[in-house]
Amino acid sequence: MGEYNWKDFFEQSDRFIQEWSESPEECARNSVYLQEASGGEKSFLYEDKDFMPEPFLGNPERCSAVMLNLNPAAPMDKFRVDKNYAKKIISDGYSERAQKWTIFEENDGGFIWWAKRENWLNRILGNEDTTLKPFAIDICPWHSKSWGGLNYENELVEEIKKNVLAPAFNAVKNSLIPFAIAIGKDFYDVLTIKDENNEPYLGFTQKECVVAGCYNKQAEDLRVIKWPKNKNKEPVNKAFAIFENDNKDRILCIWCPDGGSNQPPQSGFDELVQNFVKKYKNNI
C-alpha cells in the first residue's frame, strides 16, 4: 500500500467548496448527506446550505493529533456564500487556508472552541510548538445548529469511510498520538449504532472502557489515577473508550454517559489519556 494521496484529498476538498460557492442549493441537493435517504429537504442540515461547509482543518501531513468531529456547529454570517470573508477563503483556496488554520479570526466562535482543544492536546503532549496543530475532519461537513443524526442508508457509509475515516487514519500516522480522538456522547452514539444485522455501521467495536473509576478487564493496566470528583464529592461523570476496526484503526472516544458537555476532559484526567497514548504507541 502506497502513501496516501494528499494532493487528491486537497483538490477534492477545493472542488467541493468551489461547487458549493457556485450553487449552494444544487451542491446540497447532490450531497449524499442531504439526499432523500438522509432526510432530503427535511434534513436538519439543509437550511444552512448557504454557509460554507468545512471539509477539514489542519495539516494531515504534520499534526499534533487527529480529531474526529460530527459536523461544524451553527455557522457565522461571515461564512455565507455572498459574504466577502467567504469569497476570500474560496479565492485563496480552501485547502490552503485550512492547512494553516486561517479559516477563523481570533474572536470567532470556531477559533475559541478549537483553542480549548488545542490547549488540552498541548497539555497532554507537553507540546510547546505553537505551529503544530491538530488535524480535524468531520463526519459531515455541512453546518447545523444542533446535531440531528444521520440515516446510514445508500452510499453514505461508504462516503464516510472513504472520505473521512481513510484520510483521518492516514493522518494519524503523521501525528503524535497513535489514534484519532472524538469527544462527545453524540460521537459515541455514531460509533455504536448498528445495522439490521446487528453490526456497527462504521465497523468499530469497543475494546476497552474506563467509566467513573471502573475499568473493564482489558483496561486494568490503565488503573493509575485517582478519579477526579465534582463539587458534590462524587466521581466526575466521564467515560473513556478505545474503539477499533478490523484494520486496527483506533479511536479514543471521550464522553459523558448522561449526555452533557463535548468539552475536553479536565486536567485530573491527563494522566489517564497520557497512558492511553503510551499504551497504543507501544502496540504499533
C-alpha positions in Angstrom: 0.0 0.0 0.0 1.5 3.3 -1.1 1.5 6.7 0.6 -1.9 8.4 0.9 -2.5 10.9 -1.9 -3.0 14.2 0.0 -2.8 16.2 -3.2 -6.0 14.5 -4.4 -7.6 15.0 -0.9 -6.9 18.7 -1.0 -8.1 19.1 -4.6 -11.3 17.2 -3.8 -12.0 19.5 -0.9 -11.4 22.6 -3.1 -13.7 21.3 -5.8 -16.4 20.7 -3.2 -16.1 24.2 -1.9 -16.0 25.7 -5.4 -19.1 23.8 -6.4 -20.8 24.9 -3.3 -19.9 28.6 -3.9 -21.3 28.4 -7.5 -24.6 26.9 -6.5 -25.2 26.1 -2.8 -28.6 24.7 -3.4 -27.5 22.3 -6.2 -24.5 21.3 -4.2 -26.7 20.5 -1.2 -29.2 18.6 -3.3 -26.4 16.4 -4.8 -24.8 15.7 -1.4 -25.2 12.2 -0.1 -25.7 13.7 3.3 -28.7 15.6 2.2 -30.4 13.2 -0.3 -33.7 11.6 0.4 -32.2 8.7 2.4 -30.7 11.2 4.8 -33.7 13.4 5.1 -33.6 15.4 1.8 -35.1 18.9 2.1 -36.4 18.0 5.5 -32.9 17.4 6.7 -31.8 19.4 9.8 -28.8 20.4 7.7 -30.5 21.8 4.6 -31.5 25.2 5.9 -27.8 26.0 6.3 -26.8 25.3 2.7 -25.7 28.9 2.1 -23.0 28.7 4.7 -19.6 27.4 3.7 -19.1 23.7 4.6 -15.9 22.7 6.4 -14.4 19.5 4.9 -11.3 19.6 7.2 -9.0 21.8 9.2 -5.2 21.4 9.8 -2.3 19.8 8.1 -2.7 16.0 7.8 1.0 15.6 7.0 2.2 17.2 10.2 -0.2 17.4 13.2 -0.3 17.1 16.9 -3.3 14.8 16.9 -6.3 13.8 14.7 -9.7 14.8 15.9 -12.9 13.4 14.6 -16.0 15.6 14.9 -19.6 15.2 14.0 -20.1 18.3 11.9 -19.5 22.0 12.1 -21.7 23.9 14.5 -24.1 26.7 13.8 -22.4 28.9 11.1 -21.4 32.6 11.4 -22.8 35.1 9.0 -19.4 35.9 7.5 -19.3 32.4 6.1 -22.4 32.9 3.9 -21.7 32.4 0.2 -22.4 36.1 -0.6 -20.1 37.5 2.0 -16.6 38.9 1.2 -15.0 36.8 4.0 -16.2 33.6 2.5 -15.3 34.8 -1.0 -11.7 35.5 0.1 -11.3 32.0 1.5 -12.5 30.5 -1.7 -10.3 32.8 -3.7 -7.2 31.8 -1.7 -8.1 28.2 -1.9 -10.0 26.5 1.0 -7.3 23.8 1.5 -4.5 26.4 1.6 -6.3 28.3 4.3 -7.5 25.2 6.2 -4.0 23.7 6.4 -2.7 26.9 8.0 -5.6 27.3 10.4 -6.6 30.7 8.9 -10.2 29.9 8.3 -11.2 31.6 11.6 -10.3 35.0 13.0 -9.2 35.3 16.6 -12.5 36.2 18.1 -14.6 33.8 16.1 -16.6 31.1 17.9 -14.7 28.4 16.0 -11.3 29.9 17.0 -12.3 29.9 20.7 -13.8 26.4 20.5 -10.7 25.0 18.9 -8.4 26.9 21.3 -9.7 24.8 24.2 -8.9 21.6 22.3 -5.5 22.8 21.3 -4.7 23.8 24.9 -5.8 20.3 26.1 -3.8 18.5 23.5 -0.7 20.5 24.1 -1.0 19.9 27.8 -1.4 16.2 27.3 1.6 16.0 24.9 3.8 18.6 26.6 3.9 20.3 23.2 5.3 23.9 23.1 5.4 24.1 19.3 2.6 26.6 18.5 2.9 25.7 14.8 2.0 22.1 15.5 -1.8 22.0 15.2 -4.4 19.2 15.2 -5.9 17.8 12.0 -9.6 17.8 12.3 -12.2 16.2 10.0 -16.0 16.0 10.4 -18.2 13.0 9.7 -20.5 15.5 7.9 -19.0 18.8 6.5 -22.3 20.7 6.5 -23.3 23.0 9.3 -26.2 22.5 11.7 -27.4 24.4 14.8 -28.0 21.1 16.5 -26.8 17.6 15.6 -29.7 15.5 14.3 -28.1 12.2 13.4 -27.6 10.5 10.1 -29.6 7.9 8.2 -26.9 5.4 7.1 -28.7 4.1 4.0 -27.4 4.1 0.4 -23.9 5.2 -0.1 -23.5 7.3 3.0 -21.5 4.8 5.0 -19.0 4.3 2.1 -18.7 8.1 1.7 -17.7 8.4 5.4 -15.3 5.5 5.3 -13.6 6.7 2.1 -13.5 10.5 2.5 -13.5 10.9 6.3 -12.1 7.8 8.0 -9.4 7.0 5.4 -7.8 10.4 5.5 -8.2 10.6 9.3 -6.3 7.3 9.9 -3.6 8.1 7.4 -3.1 11.4 9.2 -2.8 9.5 12.5 0.5 8.1 11.1 1.8 11.7 10.9 0.6 12.7 14.4 2.0 12.5 17.9 -1.0 10.3 19.1 -1.5 6.8 17.8 -5.3 7.0 17.5 -7.9 9.5 16.5 -9.8 11.3 19.2 -13.5 12.0 19.3 -15.3 13.9 22.2 -19.0 13.8 23.0 -21.9 11.4 23.6 -23.2 12.0 20.1 -20.0 10.6 18.6 -20.2 7.6 20.9 -23.7 7.0 19.5 -22.4 7.2 15.9 -19.7 4.6 16.7 -22.2 2.2 18.4 -25.2 2.4 16.1 -25.9 -0.9 14.4 -27.5 -2.1 11.2 -30.2 -4.7 10.6 -27.5 -7.4 11.1 -26.5 -6.0 14.5 -23.2 -4.9 13.1 -21.9 -1.4 13.8 -22.4 0.8 10.6 -18.9 2.2 10.7 -17.2 -1.1 11.6 -15.8 -0.1 15.1 -16.2 -2.2 18.2 -15.4 -1.1 21.8 -12.2 -2.8 23.0 -11.7 -1.2 26.5 -13.5 1.3 28.6 -12.9 3.3 31.7 -16.0 4.8 33.4 -16.2 6.7 36.7 -13.4 4.8 38.2 -14.5 1.4 36.9 -12.2 -0.5 34.5 -13.0 -3.5 32.3 -10.5 -6.3 32.3 -8.7 -5.1 29.2 -8.1 -1.7 30.7 -6.8 -2.8 34.1 -3.3 -1.6 33.2 -4.6 2.0 33.0 -5.7 2.0 36.6 -3.2 4.5 37.8 -5.1 7.7 38.5 -7.2 9.0 41.4 -10.6 9.6 39.7 -11.5 13.3 39.9 -14.5 14.3 41.9 -17.1 17.0 41.3 -18.2 19.7 43.7 -20.5 17.2 45.4 -17.5 15.0 46.0 -18.8 12.4 43.6 -16.8 10.8 40.7 -16.9 13.0 37.6 -19.3 11.6 35.1 -16.8 10.8 32.3 -16.1 7.8 30.1 -13.1 6.9 28.0 -13.2 4.0 25.5 -11.0 2.7 22.7 -12.9 1.7 19.6 -11.1 -0.4 16.9 -12.0 -1.8 13.4 -10.6 -4.8 11.5 -7.7 -2.6 10.2 -6.6 -1.8 13.7 -7.6 1.8 13.2 -8.4 3.2 16.7 -10.5 6.0 18.1 -10.3 7.2 21.7 -13.9 8.4 22.4 -14.4 10.6 25.5 -17.9 11.3 26.6 -20.4 11.9 29.5 -22.6 8.8 29.8 -25.6 11.0 30.6 -25.0 13.4 27.7 -23.7 16.8 28.7 -20.6 18.6 27.5 -18.5 17.9 24.5 -15.6 19.8 26.0 -12.1 18.2 26.6 -11.8 16.5 30.0 -10.4 18.3 33.0 -6.7 18.2 34.0 -7.4 15.4 36.5 -7.7 13.0 33.6 -4.5 14.0 31.9 -2.6 11.0 33.2 -5.2 8.6 32.0 -5.2 10.0 28.5 -1.4 10.0 28.5 -1.4 6.3 29.5 -3.7 5.5 26.6 -1.2 7.3 24.3 1.7 5.3 25.8 -0.1 2.0 25.6 -1.1 2.3 22.0 2.2 3.7 20.9 3.8 0.6 22.2 1.2 -1.5 20.3 2.1 -0.1 16.9 
